[in-house]
Structures are given as structure tokens and as C-alpha cells.
Amino acid sequence: MSTNTTSSTDSSTPSTGSSAAPPTGSSTGASAESGTGARAVAPEAGTRPARLIHNEATTEIPVHLLFRDDPDPAPVPLRPAVVARRQGPGERPGERPATRRPVNARPRPVPSVDPELRERPARVLPGAAGVAAGLCGVAGCAATSWWAGLVPPLAAQALGLPAYAGAGLGPAQWAAYAAAGVLGMFGFGGLARGRTGRAWVLGLFGRYRGTVRRTGLMWVNPLLLRRRVDVRLRHWRSEPMPAADGNGVALRAVTLVVWRVRDTVKATLGVEDHETYLRECVEAALARVPVEPLGTVRSSADVAGDTLTRLVAADAAPVGLEVFSVRPVRVEYAPEVAAAMHRRRIAALDAAQRASVLTSVVDSVEDTVTRLTMRGLVELDDYERKVLVKDLTVAFCAGRGDTGA
């Protein structure tokens, strides 16, 4: 009440308001009313300026404007712009904004093997050459025996050999026996049968001599060490391996790996056991890629399978293995968290079902009330509408529960 009286008094006497100084105790109200009475008159020298609130995020606000009842505010000279604040890096004029240099992640070392280990075909002969050499050796042994006179007379008559007393076993005969025997052993001992989907890695005194991928009867040097390699398309079902989902919950995953040996020499000589190496690569990939239990989200399972395939293929390529797919076929929670996660999953399914039922009931109630009112079958006020909605909701929920039971 006092503020309004003062305002009207000052308005009637503008000269007094413009010259009088505000009192000490109520400077805010007096200065406000003085400013109101002298709108077009600039403040004289020696007068006390209006008190202002300074805020760094807004303009200057006169204090007396916060408590005025007059709808016409008094113009107060304000300094422009926002109260100055501390400027950050890059905001000062002429200064370039500071940019952070991108940190290049250290690339993961790629496994490598001896560059000289490259598959190349081995030199082999047809099987007919080995058979011929073996028969020549047998024939040489028989001729040497006849030459030494060691063939029985009955056998000589049966074979139609001329009668010969024999020269006995001398150095020449022993040399002929050795040559014929070596020829026969090399001829028959080098015979080998190539099978489809199998290959031999040949080595001599620890040195790689080539790979045999031919099929059928062939002759291979019997002095070479042969290592059989299966080059067919193979699939391997792993044992349960440790894994984790996106939240870090422990899982046990069984994967199905489809692979084959692409480079036989790298798979045989570049690593101790390529099957063990592949198993370790799959386990390492499962430790890096989160997987989800099957039946939750199909897209996440596909993404996890593609990522696992890419990682395992990259790790197995240097040792001559070609990986086509790595797919989780069974994913289950670890025994220590299986019970808790089972309860959590049941609760999530129950909540989802309740939300679905509630949405269906609300839609049914809304559709029923809308049809009744829009067709003019009933006229409802607010109270009757609320009662009808309540009764319909109870009826639909009870019907849904009976149907589910």
C-alpha cells in the first residue's frame, strides 16, 4: 500500500522525484518511483544510479523492476551485451581453436610364418614306372641266381632255362644281387595311391620337397618323409567355451566352424598342430566378441557370427587355413549365474506380456467408448464416462485372465 501511494505522489510531482535523492533505508523503492515519474528526463549529475543485478548469462536486470505493479516500466539506461565472462581456448579473437591430435591405435601384430614355406607341386612319376622298376629288380635277382647256379634244376626246366653249371657266388654276383634288390625295393617301395581330398607333404632330411595332390597310382621317392593332410571341407563342433554377453554376464558357447586346409605346407610345417591352433583362435575370438543367448535377438546372433568369422579367418589365414563360417549353435549361461539369469528372463517375459495385455485392454476400452459416444447411443458426462471406463477395463482384464488361464 505504501508503494502505490508513493508512486502516485511522485507521478504528480515529477520535478521533486527527479531532484530528490533516495533515502538510505528504502533506496530501492524510492529510486524506482523517481525513475517512473521522470521517464523522458535523463538522470542529473550527482544522482545515484539504479541498482542492477548482473548475470553472466542474461542482460542487466534493474532490481526495482522485479517489484513493480505499474504495467509501464521506466526506461533505464543499460550497458550493452552480457556481462563479460572468461573466454575459453579458441574463443579469443585471432586464436585458432585447440584441436586434439588423433591418437593412432597400435595395430595388433599379425602372425607370420616363414616366407619360404609356400606350397608347390612335388615331382612324382606314374605308378607304371614304379611297377616296371620293381619287376626289373625281381628279374635281375632271378638272372643273378641262374648266373650263380642257384636255380634248382626243376625250376630251370619249368622256366625253360638252358642248363648251366653256374659260376658260384663271387663279388660280381653279390654286386648284381645288390643292384637288382635296390631297384626292386625302390620300384615297389615308392608306389603310392593318391586319394581325393587327401594330400601328402614331402620332406627330405627336414627340408620341404613339395606337395602331392594327385590321385591314383603314382611313384614317390621312398626316401622322402610323407605327411598326410586332409584338404577336404571340414566342420568342427567345439566344446563349451567361455564367452560373455554385452553386459559382461558369463556364458558358455558352442560354435560350429566350417574350414579347410588351403596351404598344406603352412598348415603342416608352419605350426605344430593346425587343429589346436584353430581351436585357440576360436576361443580368443569368443573372448573379444559379445554373444547373446539364442532365441533373444536374431540380428545380434548374425552380427556376432559374422564378427567371429572375420576374426578367426584373419588369425588362421597365415597358417594356411581357410575359415568360411564360425556360428554359435548353443549359448547358455554359466552355471554360477544360470539360476539368476533364468529368473530375470522369466520376469522380463512376464513384464512384456503384461504390457501387451494392458495395451490391448486400453485400446479396446477406447474403441468401445468412442463408438458409443460417436454414434449417439449414449450421452455421458465426465462421471459416467469414468465409471464406464472403469467397468470396461475390469471386464476386459478379467476376460483376458480367464482366457490365459
Secondary structure, DSSP 8 states (H G I E B T S, - for coil): -HHHHHHHHHHH-HHHHHHS---STTHHHHHHHHHHH-SSS---TT-----EE--TTS--EEGGGGG---SS-------SS-------TTTSTT--------------------TT----B---EEHHHHHHHHHHHHHHHHHHHHHHT-S-HHHHHHHT--------S-HHHHHHHHHHHHHHHHHHHTEEEE-TTEEEEEEETTEEEEEE---EEEE--TTSEEEEEE-S-EEEE---EEEE-TT--EEEEEEEEEEEES-HHHHHHSSS-HHHHHHHHHHHHHHHS----TTS-HHHHHHHHHHHHHHHHHHHGGGTEEEEEEEEEEEEE-TTTHHHHHHHHHHHHHHHHHHHHHHHHHHHHHHHHHHHHHTTS----HHHHHHHHHHHHHHHHHHHHHHH-
